[in-house]
Amino acid sequence: MTETTPADKPLTGKVAYVTGAARGQGRSHVLALARAGADIVAIDACTNTEFSGYPMAEPEDLAETARLVKAVGGNILTKQVDVRDLEGQQSVVAEAIAQFGRLDIVVANAGVCNWGRLWEISAEQFAETVDVNLTGVWNTIKAAVPAMIEAGNGGSIMTISSSAGVKAPPGCGHYAATKYGVVGLTKSLAIELGEYGIRVNTLLPYGTNTPLGNDTSMYKMFEEYPAYVYSYTPTLLKTEGLVEPEEISEVVVWLAGAGSGVITGAQIPVDKGFLAR
């Protein structure tokens, strides 16, 4: 058995905070960061939202994320916290600093999606989507940034937006609005944090092989309004299926490390060329 070298774990000594970490993209990002050597702080609400057409993660899912991290030799702190809970996130960050001594990497991943034409969805459906996808990201930033600045170690913040954050599709305009908002928030934050050596970038995934990406209620929308499907143009790479979470996680690990040290304020498509058309 060969001895692990520092090059095998480029994030050794770093601490990463990931939201929506119980499954899907979040779990994939956690595992990739842990394999790269980072200590992990992982949160997830583990409770159903009212309007999503697919079930949310459960506490057992978050426990499985922790088990998988430990199985690869990583350290992890998990908490069942909703990103809409600012005080809850601030408490987790404080506990993370007490346990690990620092915070270097943030992946604001948690989000929900649901379907409906803009003038037909309820005010409650609109508000829930905004509260989780946009206010939740702001809460994550507000909780994490002060500790990063105080530590003086620089760092890397990643927000998970969507291809819908620059190319709005029909049938989920409220979701697209939140993801456009995440892009704008990220751009501003990159400017504000540059003097502290903290880089801030956003990822723009296309349809991803997760419960959100496989939500079949989308197809009901297409059945009722078939012209909508033409807004979803073919991707340039003719690979089968949706983008796998692990493919996005490879970009997350790169953005977390020294190899992307001059990249900030960028919107990075992980979309098989969907946005290039």
N, C-alpha and C positions, 0 to 999 in steps of 0.2 A: 504494500500500500504506500503510495507516494504521499509525502508530507505536503499539506496545504501551504501554498506560498501567498504572500500579500497580494500578488496579482490575481489570484483566484478569488479573493474577497476584497475588492477595491473600496468597499464602504465600511470596512472594519473601524470601529470607534465612533461611527455615526449613529444617530438615533432618528428614526423615521416615524411620523405620525400619519396614519391612514384612516380615512373615514369610509363608511360603507364597506367594512372589511370582512363581513361574515361570509361572503360568497362572491361569485362572479368576478368582475374586474378587481374589486377591492381585495379579495383573497389572493388573486393572482399577483397583484402588485406587492402585497405583503410577503408572499413566498419568494418572489424574485429579489426583493430588497434584502430579505433575511439570508438568502443564499449568497448574496454579494457581501454579507458581513454585518449589515446594519442591525441594531437592536430595534424592536418594533413596539409601537404603541398603536393599538387598533380599537376603533369604536364602531358600533353599529346600533341602530335603534332596535332591531330585532322585534319589530311590531308592525302590523299591517297598517298601511295608509288607507284612506277611505275610497279613493277613486282609481287606484292602479288596477289594471286588468289582470294582474298576476300576483301571486302571493309573495309577501316579503320574507326576508330571512328570519330565522328563529334563533333563540339562544343556543340551541345545539349546533347551529351552523358556525356561530362565532367560536364556540368551544372547539369545533373541528379545525378551524383556522389556527387556533393556538396549538392544537396537537400537531398539526403539520409543520408549523414553525419549529417546534421543539424537536420534531423528528429529523430536521436538517441541522440540528445543533444551534438553533437561534434562541434568543431571549425575547419574550413578548409579554406586554401588559395589555390586557383586554378589559373593556368596560362597555356595558350596555347603555349607550347614550345616544339620543337623537340629535342630529346636527342642528335642529331648530332650538335646542336648549343651549344657549350661550353660557350660562353659569355652569352647566354640566361639562361643557367642553373646557372651560377655564379650569375647572377642578381637575380634569384628567391631565391637562398640560402641567399643572402644578405637581401632581403626583408623579408624572413622568420625569420632571426635572429632579424631584427628590430621589427617585429610584435610579435614574440613569445619568443625571448630572448635566444633561444638555439636550438640545433639540436642533437638528440640522436639516431635516427633510420633511416636507409636508406634501401629502397627496390628498387634495380635496376632491374625493371621488364620489361621495354619496349623491344619489339622485333618483328621481322617479319619472315615469312617463305614462301618460294616458291619452286617450283619443277623443276627439269631438270637434265639430266646427266652432269657431270662436264665438259666434253669437248664440250658440246653442248650449255651451257648457255652463255650469252654474258658477256663481261667484265663489262658492266654496271650493269647487274643483280648481278654478284659476288660482285662488289664494294658496291652496295646499301645494300646488306645483311650484309657485314662486317661493313659498316659504322654505321648501326643502332644497330646491335646486339653486336658488340665488341667495336668499337670506342665509341658508345653511352654509354656503361657501363663505359668505362674509363673516358669519360667526366663527368658522374655523380659522380664518385669517386673524380676526380680532383676538382669539384665544391664543394663537401660536406666535404671532409676530413679535409681541413685546419680549417674550423670553428669548427669541432668536437675536434680537437687537442687543439685549442686555448681555448675552453671552459673548458677543463680538466675534463669532466664528464664521460669519457669512452664512451661506446655506442655499438651499434650492426649494422653491415652492412650485408645485404643479397643480393646476386646476384641470379637471376633466370636463371639457365642454362637449362638443359634438359637431359633426359635419353640419347638423341643423343649426349650429351657432353662427354659420356664415352663409348658409344656403337653406333658407327656410322651406320646409315641406308643407303641403296642405294636410289638414286633419289633426295637427297638433301644434297650432300656432302659439299656444301658451307655453308649451315646452320649448319651442324654438326661441321665444322671447327670453326665457330664462337663460338659455345657452348663449344667445347673443350678449346678454347681460354679463355672463361669466367672462366672456372674451373682453368686454370693455373694462370690467373690474380688474382683470389680470393685467391689461395694458397699463392702466393707471398705477397699479401696485408695483409693477416693474420699475417705473420711473421713480416712485417714492422710495423704494428700497435699494436702489442702485448704490447710493452712497454708503450703505452698510455691507456691501458685498453679497447681498442676498439676491439671487436670480429668481425670476418669476416667469413661468411659461405656461401655456395652455395646450392641451392635446385635443385634437378633433377626430375622434373615432367615427367610423361609419358603423353600420349595423354590426353588432357584436354578439357572439354566441353566449348569451347570458339569459336569465329569465326575462329581463327587460327587453332584450333584443329579439326574443322569441315569442313575445306577447301576441297571441293570435287575434286579439281584438282589433289589431291593425287591419287584418284581412277583411273583417266585417265592414270597415270603413271603405276599403277598396271595392267591395261588392256593391255597396250602396252608391258610391261615386267613382265609377271605373276610370274616369278621366284623370283622377288624382295620380294614378300609377305612373303616368308619363313624366311626372316631376322627379321620379327616381330613375335617373339615367344610368346606363350600364357603367360599371367601373372599367378602368383601363386594363387592370390585371384580371384576366379571365379565370381566376381560381374559383373553385366551387365553395359554396357556403359563406357564412358570415366571418368577419374577422374574429380570430380567437383571442381571448383575454391575454394569453401569454405573449402574443405578438405586440400588444400595447405595452405590456409590462417591460419588454426589452427596451422600449423607448423611455419608460419611466426610470429604469435603472441608469440608462445613459444620461438623462437629464439630471439625475441625482449626483453623478460623479464628476470627476475632474475633466473627463474628456469633452464635456459640454461647457467648460468654464467660461467661455465668452458668449454663450447663448442666453439671452434674456429678452423678455418682451415679445417672444415669438409665438405664433400659432402653428402648431405642427400637425399636419394631417396624418392620420393613421387609417387610411381609407381605401387602399387599393386603387387610388387615382380617381375616386368619385368626384372630388372637388375640382379636378383639372378639366373637366368637360364644361 
